[in-house]
Amino acid sequence: MNSINRRSVLLAGLGVAGAGALAACSSDSGSSTASLVSPTGEAVAAAEKKRKTTGRTQQVTLTAAHAMLDLGGGVMANSWAFSGRTPGKELRLSVGDTLAAELSNQLPDKTTTSIHWHGIALRADMDGVPPATQAAVRAGSNFTYRFVTDAPGTYFFHPHVGVQLDRGLYAPLIVEDPKEPLQYDDEWVVVLDDWVDGVTGTPDEVFAELKQGMGGMDMGGMDMSGGAGPSSSSSDGMGDMGGMDMSGGSTAGMSASPSASASGGMSMKFMLMGAESKLLGGDAGDVKYPYHLVNGRVPTDPDVYTSKPGKRIRLRIINAAGDTAYRVALGGHKMTITHTDGFPVEPTSVDALLVGMGERYDVTVTLDDGVFPLVALAEGKNANAMAVVRTGSGSTPKPGVRPSQLDGMIMPAAQLKAADDVRLDSKKTDRVHRIELTGGMGKYDWGINGKRFDMNNPTANPILVKQGERVRLDFVNKTTMWHPMHLHGHTYQLGTDGPRKDTTIVLPKKTVSAFFDADNPGQWMLHCHNAYHGEAGMMALVAYQG
């Protein structure tokens, strides 16, 4: 039973933390002459030896191949998946176990791929990010990922090549704590996803349309070019456009049919217009998805979790989507947040969660008697995913059901507190980096600090850190869209006592400060977990200096 859902939360209330000691700014991140720690270097091997291990190894083969996927309700998707199913089969280990996962690439058309172990602080050469940490695995070839899982929690894995994340190639990875302090009777892994592949098109076709940008569109004689156009560091990348805000403000009520194409303009088969969300600060997303899934099932034929009244259940919610945040609620119940992105927080009761792409939430709930919808509202997109919890008699909820809990209390991430045992020690900040999120829909020129990441030269503009430093990242969103920012190989803390996370929503025109200890040497991606924003260039390399 898998399903993705994540805790993407309002971070508007989280301001930049105190100045700290600025040992190095982002201005030094452009240094390409610095000696960088190699992902296969001695420092990486030394860090791996320090990880506590049980001595046990779990071996598994993950075959990435073409698959015809049954999404339920008669919906078949011509896609790619691990071993013919989506989500893929859950991997479950105990903390300290070694995972030896052999990737067998059987994808068509000589397609290369990889596996990224999202949220795991593993050794750098196993992070699965071509070309930074490994060469992409060629079709017909195998590659074995071997690493120690040294922190318990809810994680997942997916490719890190192109926009393959938006196909069926993902699965949960659960690392159990043998000394688990949380008390519950059972657990249910819930994986959320937005689905287009093999139904209305492919993610590559989606990206090809998006990256044309909106600058050349001609909608009813309205000039969308914005003249010369702004630079990549502009706030929205849309140009003047007669004062119309195309980020989701004035576009409400506008629609574009799949065949809409003005003379010389672009088609609108995949681009979504008018998706608005107050929770996300405006524009909710770029892509039209025909389906939204819980554990690989459409709402008309949902996944069903069966239990008994009075049972205390742990839900592990993972958002594996490409472009959609989900507002998640269990009808008739409150949820208690216990973890986010694998790390414990002070237990907090809520009605619903806002979960961005790449985020994970663990919640507990005591089940009532009856049949209840677990609804994942596609935030701002007028659509939803649904699963069902059944503890007694009753009819299955209708696919479009909207529990009142969805409009109840949602706790912003900034207001959650890290549990005492995972809160970072108070320490002077050694280095601060300003991470400006730039670009927009006009040119689809998403970037970091005004630059698009260059896959052909990944170390061109590194964000430099040194082992042992306390680092502060100031995410400054200069755009008119929200971005879930994910750091590989580490978890960071929001503010001085906020939750430990690896993926965090940064709202439009807001700043979020995150602190981490540079304790895992190597080269690590920092990027927007919107699959299309990341591929367009909103990525950077956090690199340890030798």
Residue pairs with C-beta under 8 A, 6 or more apart in sequence:
1 90
1 188
1 189
1 190
1 295
1 303
1 305
2 87
2 88
2 90
2 171
2 172
2 189
2 190
2 191
2 295
2 296
2 318
3 87
3 188
3 189
3 190
3 191
3 192
3 294
3 295
3 303
3 317
3 318
3 387
4 87
4 156
4 170
4 172
4 190
4 191
4 192
4 193
4 317
4 318
4 319
4 320
4 321
4 360
5 190
5 191
5 192
5 315
5 317
5 318
5 319
5 326
5 328
5 353
5 355
5 360
5 361
5 376
6 192
6 317
6 318
6 319
6 325
6 326
6 353
6 355
6 356
6 357
6 358
6 359
6 360
6 361
6 503
7 317
7 337
7 340
7 341
7 353
7 354
7 355
7 356
7 359
7 360
7 361
7 413
8 319
8 325
8 354
8 355
8 356
8 357
8 359
8 413
8 484
8 503
8 504
8 505
9 353
9 354
9 356
9 410
9 411
9 412
9 413
9 414
9 416
9 505
10 279
10 354
10 410
10 412
10 413
10 414
10 505
10 507
11 412
11 413
11 414
11 494
11 504
11 505
11 506
11 507
11 510
11 512
12 281
12 412
12 414
12 507
12 510
13 412
13 414
13 415
14 412
14 413
14 414
14 494
14 495
14 498
14 510
14 512
14 513
15 511
15 513
16 474
16 511
16 513
17 472
17 495
17 496
17 513
17 515
20 428
20 429
20 432
20 472
21 428
21 429
21 430
22 429
22 431
22 432
23 430
23 431
23 432
23 469
24 431
24 432
24 433
24 464
25 432
25 433
25 434
26 432
26 433
26 434
26 435
26 449
26 463
28 464
29 433
29 449
29 461
29 462
29 463
29 464
29 540
30 461
31 462
31 464
32 459
32 460
32 461
32 462
34 462
34 464
34 543
34 545
34 546
35 545
35 546
36 459
36 462
36 523
36 543
36 544
36 545
36 546
37 43
37 44
37 124
37 467
37 521
37 522
37 523
37 543
37 544
37 545
37 546
38 44
38 522
38 523
39 124
39 125
39 127
39 132
39 133
39 134
39 522
39 523
40 124
40 125
41 521
41 522
41 546
43 467
43 521
43 522
43 544
43 546
44 123
44 124
44 125
44 521
44 522
45 123
47 123
47 519
47 520
47 521
48 123
48 147
48 148
51 96
51 148
51 150
52 96
52 148
52 150
53 96
53 97
53 98
53 148
53 150
54 94
54 95
54 96
54 97
56 94
56 96
56 97
56 98
57 97
57 98
57 99
57 100
58 91
58 93
58 97
58 98
58 99
58 100
59 100
59 101
59 102
60 91
60 99
60 100
60 101
60 102
61 101
61 102
61 104
62 82
62 83
62 88
62 101
62 102
62 103
62 104
62 115
62 171
63 82
63 83
63 104
63 106
64 80
64 81
64 82
64 103
64 104
64 105
64 106
64 107
64 113
64 159
64 169
65 80
65 81
65 83
65 84
65 106
65 107
66 78
66 79
66 80
66 106
66 107
66 108
67 79
67 80
67 81
67 84
67 85
67 86
67 168
68 76
68 77
68 78
68 79
69 76
69 77
69 79
69 81
69 84
69 85
69 86
69 168
69 198
69 296
70 76
71 77
71 195
71 291
71 293
71 296
71 297
71 298
71 301
72 296
72 297
72 298
72 300
72 301
72 302
73 298
73 300
73 301
74 301
75 199
75 291
75 298
76 198
77 168
77 195
77 197
77 198
77 199
78 197
78 198
79 86
79 167
79 168
79 197
79 198
80 107
80 164
80 167
80 168
80 169
80 197
81 88
81 167
81 168
81 169
82 88
82 89
82 168
82 169
82 170
82 171
83 89
85 296
86 168
86 169
86 170
86 193
86 296
87 168
87 170
87 171
87 172
87 191
87 193
87 295
87 296
87 320
88 168
88 169
88 170
88 171
89 171
90 171
90 172
90 173
90 174
90 189
91 99
91 101
91 157
91 171
91 172
91 173
91 174
92 173
92 174
92 175
92 176
93 99
93 149
93 173
93 174
93 175
93 176
94 175
94 176
94 177
94 178
95 149
95 150
95 151
95 152
95 175
95 176
95 177
95 178
96 148
96 149
96 150
97 148
97 149
97 175
98 146
98 147
98 148
98 149
99 145
99 146
99 147
99 149
100 144
100 145
100 146
101 115
101 144
101 145
101 146
102 142
102 143
102 144
102 145
103 113
103 114
103 115
103 137
103 142
103 143
103 144
103 145
104 142
105 111
105 112
105 113
105 137
105 138
105 139
105 140
105 141
105 142
105 143
106 139
106 140
107 113
107 139
108 139
109 139
110 138
110 139
111 139
112 130
112 136
112 137
112 138
112 139
112 161
113 136
113 137
113 159
113 161
113 164
113 169
114 128
114 129
114 130
114 134
114 136
114 137
114 143
114 159
114 160
114 161
115 128
115 145
115 157
115 158
115 159
115 160
116 127
116 128
116 129
116 157
116 158
116 159
116 160
116 488
117 126
117 127
117 128
117 145
117 147
117 155
117 157
117 173
118 155
118 156
118 157
118 158
118 173
118 358
118 486
118 502
119 153
119 154
119 155
119 156
119 341
119 342
119 360
119 491
119 502
119 503
120 147
120 149
120 151
120 155
120 173
120 175
121 150
121 151
121 489
121 490
121 491
121 520
122 147
122 148
122 149
122 489
123 147
123 148
123 522
124 133
124 489
124 520
124 521
124 522
124 523
124 524
125 133
125 134
125 522
126 133
126 145
126 146
126 147
127 133
127 134
127 488
127 489
127 522
127 524
127 525
128 134
128 145
128 157
128 159
128 160
129 160
129 488
129 525
130 136
130 160
130 161
131 455
131 456
131 458
132 458
132 459
132 523
132 525
132 541
133 522
133 523
134 143
136 161
137 143
149 175
151 175
151 342
151 343
151 491
152 175
152 176
152 177
152 180
152 342
153 174
153 175
153 339
153 341
153 342
153 343
153 360
154 172
154 174
154 189
154 316
154 317
154 318
154 339
154 341
154 342
154 360
154 361
154 362
155 172
155 173
155 174
155 175
155 342
155 360
156 170
156 171
156 172
156 173
156 191
156 318
156 320
156 360
157 170
157 171
157 173
158 164
158 165
158 169
158 170
158 320
159 165
159 167
159 169
160 525
162 203
162 204
162 207
162 535
163 203
163 204
163 206
163 207
163 322
163 531
163 532
163 535
164 203
165 203
165 320
165 322
165 531
166 194
166 196
166 197
166 203
166 206
166 322
166 323
166 531
167 197
167 202
167 203
168 197
168 296
170 191
170 193
170 320
172 189
172 191
172 316
172 318
174 189
174 316
175 342
182 314
182 338
182 364
183 312
184 312
184 313
184 314
184 364
185 311
185 312
185 313
186 307
186 311
186 313
186 314
187 313
187 314
187 315
187 316
188 305
188 313
188 314
188 315
188 316
189 295
189 315
189 316
189 318
190 294
190 295
190 315
190 316
190 317
190 318
190 374
190 387
191 293
191 294
191 295
191 296
191 318
191 320
192 292
192 293
192 294
192 317
192 318
192 319
192 320
192 321
192 326
192 328
192 355
192 376
192 385
193 292
193 293
193 296
193 319
193 320
193 321
193 385
194 287
194 289
194 291
194 292
194 293
194 321
194 322
194 323
194 324
194 378
195 289
195 290
195 291
195 292
195 293
196 202
196 203
196 206
196 270
196 287
196 288
196 289
196 290
197 203
199 290
199 291
200 258
200 269
200 270
200 288
200 290
201 269
201 270
203 322
203 531
205 269
205 270
206 270
206 287
206 532
207 532
207 535
207 536
209 266
209 267
209 268
209 269
209 270
209 271
210 270
210 271
210 286
210 287
210 444
210 532
210 536
211 444
211 536
212 266
212 444
213 237
213 441
213 442
213 443
213 444
213 445
214 224
214 238
214 246
214 266
214 271
214 441
214 442
214 444
215 224
215 225
215 226
215 229
215 238
215 239
215 442
215 443
216 224
216 225
216 264
216 265
216 266
217 224
217 262
217 265
217 266
218 224
218 262
218 263
218 264
218 265
219 254
219 256
219 262
219 265
220 262
222 241
222 242
222 244
223 241
223 242
224 239
224 241
224 246
225 239
226 238
226 239
226 240
226 241
226 442
227 239
227 240
229 237
229 239
229 442
229 443
230 236
230 237
230 238
230 239
230 440
230 442
230 443
231 450
232 438
232 439
232 443
232 445
232 447
232 450
232 451
232 452
233 436
233 438
233 439
233 447
233 449
233 450
233 478
234 438
234 439
234 440
234 478
235 440
235 478
235 479
235 480
235 509
236 245
236 246
236 247
236 440
236 441
236 442
236 479
236 480
237 439
237 440
237 441
237 442
237 443
237 444
237 445
237 479
238 245
238 246
238 247
238 440
238 441
238 442
238 480
239 442
244 250
244 251
245 251
245 480
246 273
246 441
247 282
247 283
247 440
247 441
247 480
247 481
247 508
248 274
248 275
248 276
248 277
248 282
248 283
248 284
248 380
248 480
248 481
249 276
249 282
251 273
251 274
251 276
252 274
252 276
253 274
254 273
254 274
255 273
255 274
256 268
256 271
256 273
257 268
258 267
258 268
258 269
259 267
259 269
260 267
260 268
261 267
261 268
269 288
270 287
270 288
271 286
271 287
271 288
272 285
272 286
272 287
272 288
272 381
275 283
275 284
275 285
275 286
275 380
275 381
275 382
276 282
276 283
276 284
276 380
277 284
277 325
277 379
277 380
279 325
279 327
279 354
279 379
279 410
280 325
280 354
280 379
280 380
280 482
280 505
280 507
281 482
281 507
281 508
281 509
281 510
282 480
282 481
282 482
282 508
283 380
283 480
283 481
283 482
283 508
284 324
284 325
284 379
284 380
284 381
284 482
285 323
285 324
285 325
285 379
285 380
285 381
285 530
286 323
286 441
286 530
286 532
287 322
287 323
287 324
287 532
289 323
289 324
289 378
289 381
289 383
291 298
292 298
292 299
292 324
292 326
292 376
292 378
292 383
292 384
292 385
293 385
294 302
294 303
294 374
294 376
294 385
294 386
294 387
295 303
295 387
296 303
297 303
297 387
298 385
298 399
299 384
299 385
299 386
299 399
299 400
300 399
302 386
302 387
302 388
302 396
302 399
303 387
303 388
304 387
304 388
304 389
304 390
305 313
305 374
305 387
305 388
305 389
305 390
306 390
306 391
307 313
307 367
307 389
307 390
307 391
308 367
308 391
309 367
309 368
309 369
309 391
309 392
310 366
310 367
311 366
311 367
311 391
312 364
312 365
312 366
312 367
313 364
313 365
313 366
313 367
314 338
314 362
314 363
314 364
315 330
315 335
315 361
315 362
315 363
315 364
315 365
316 360
316 362
317 328
317 353
317 355
317 360
317 361
317 362
317 363
318 360
319 325
319 326
319 355
319 356
319 357
319 358
319 359
319 360
320 357
321 357
322 357
322 530
322 531
322 532
323 357
323 530
323 531
323 532
324 357
324 378
324 379
324 381
325 354
325 355
325 356
325 357
325 378
325 379
325 380
325 482
325 484
325 505
326 354
326 355
326 376
326 377
326 378
326 379
326 385
327 352
327 353
327 354
327 355
327 376
327 377
327 379
327 406
327 410
328 352
328 353
328 354
328 355
328 361
328 374
328 375
328 376
328 377
329 335
329 351
329 352
329 353
329 374
329 375
329 377
329 403
329 405
329 406
329 408
330 365
330 372
330 373
330 374
330 375
330 389
330 403
330 405
331 372
331 373
331 374
331 375
331 397
331 401
331 403
331 405
332 368
332 370
332 372
332 403
332 405
333 365
333 366
333 367
333 368
333 372
333 405
334 349
334 350
334 351
334 365
334 405
335 349
335 350
335 351
335 352
335 353
335 363
335 364
335 365
336 347
336 348
336 349
336 350
336 363
336 364
336 365
337 345
337 347
337 348
337 349
337 350
337 353
337 361
337 362
337 363
337 411
337 416
338 344
338 345
338 347
338 362
338 363
338 364
339 345
339 360
339 361
339 362
340 359
340 360
340 361
340 362
340 413
340 416
340 499
340 500
340 501
341 359
341 360
341 491
341 499
341 500
341 501
341 502
341 503
342 360
342 491
342 502
343 418
343 419
343 422
343 491
343 499
343 500
343 501
344 418
344 419
344 421
344 422
345 416
345 417
345 418
345 419
345 499
346 416
346 417
346 418
346 419
348 411
348 416
350 363
350 408
350 409
350 410
350 411
351 405
351 406
351 407
351 408
351 409
351 410
352 405
352 406
352 407
352 408
352 409
352 410
353 361
353 363
353 410
354 379
354 410
354 505
355 361
355 376
356 482
356 484
356 503
356 504
356 505
356 529
357 484
357 503
357 529
357 530
357 531
358 484
358 486
358 502
358 503
358 529
359 484
359 501
359 503
359 504
359 505
367 389
367 391
368 391
369 391
369 392
370 391
370 392
370 393
370 394
371 388
371 389
371 390
371 391
371 392
371 393
371 394
371 395
371 396
371 397
372 388
372 389
372 390
372 391
372 397
373 386
373 387
373 388
373 389
373 397
373 401
373 403
374 386
374 387
374 388
374 389
375 384
375 385
375 386
375 401
375 402
375 403
375 406
376 384
376 385
376 386
377 383
377 384
377 402
377 406
378 384
378 385
384 399
384 400
384 402
386 397
386 399
386 401
388 396
388 397
413 494
413 498
413 499
413 501
413 504
413 505
414 494
414 495
414 498
416 498
416 499
417 497
417 498
417 499
418 424
418 493
418 497
418 498
418 499
418 500
422 500
423 493
423 497
423 500
424 470
424 493
424 500
424 515
424 517
426 496
427 470
428 470
429 470
429 471
429 472
429 515
430 466
430 469
430 470
430 471
431 465
431 466
431 469
431 470
431 471
431 472
432 471
432 472
432 473
432 474
433 463
433 471
433 472
433 473
433 474
434 449
434 474
434 476
435 448
435 449
435 463
435 473
435 474
435 475
435 476
435 485
435 526
435 540
436 448
436 449
436 450
436 476
436 478
437 446
437 448
437 475
437 476
437 477
437 478
437 479
437 483
437 485
437 506
437 528
437 538
438 445
438 446
438 447
438 448
438 449
438 450
438 478
438 479
439 445
439 446
439 447
439 452
439 479
439 536
439 537
439 538
440 446
440 479
440 480
440 481
441 481
444 536
445 452
445 536
445 537
446 452
446 479
446 528
446 533
446 534
446 536
446 537
446 538
447 453
447 536
447 537
447 538
448 526
448 527
448 537
448 538
448 539
448 540
449 461
449 540
451 461
451 537
452 536
452 537
452 538
453 527
453 537
453 538
453 539
453 540
453 541
454 460
458 523
458 541
459 523
459 541
459 543
461 540
461 541
462 523
462 540
462 541
462 542
462 543
463 526
463 540
463 541
463 542
463 543
464 543
464 544
464 545
465 471
465 518
465 542
465 543
465 544
465 545
466 518
466 544
466 545
467 518
467 519
467 521
467 544
468 517
468 518
468 519
469 517
469 518
470 515
470 516
470 517
470 518
471 515
471 516
471 517
471 518
472 513
472 514
472 515
473 487
473 492
473 513
473 514
473 515
473 516
473 526
474 511
474 512
474 513
475 485
475 504
475 506
475 511
475 512
475 513
475 514
476 511
477 483
477 506
477 507
477 508
477 509
477 510
477 511
478 509
479 508
480 508
480 509
481 508
482 505
482 506
482 507
482 508
483 505
483 506
483 528
483 530
483 533
483 538
484 503
484 504
484 505
484 506
484 528
484 529
484 530
485 503
485 504
485 505
485 506
485 512
485 526
485 527
485 528
485 529
486 502
486 503
486 525
486 526
486 527
486 528
486 529
487 502
487 503
487 514
487 516
487 524
487 525
487 526
487 542
488 502
488 524
488 525
488 526
488 542
489 520
489 522
489 524
490 502
490 516
490 517
490 518
490 519
490 520
490 524
491 500
491 501
491 502
491 516
492 500
492 501
492 502
492 504
492 514
492 515
492 516
493 499
493 500
493 501
493 514
493 515
493 516
494 501
494 504
494 512
494 513
494 514
495 513
495 515
496 515
501 514
503 529
504 512
504 514
506 512
518 544
521 544
522 544
523 541
523 542
523 543
523 544
524 541
524 542
524 543
525 539
525 540
525 541
525 542
526 539
526 540
526 541
526 542
527 534
527 538
527 539
527 540
528 534
528 538
528 539
530 538
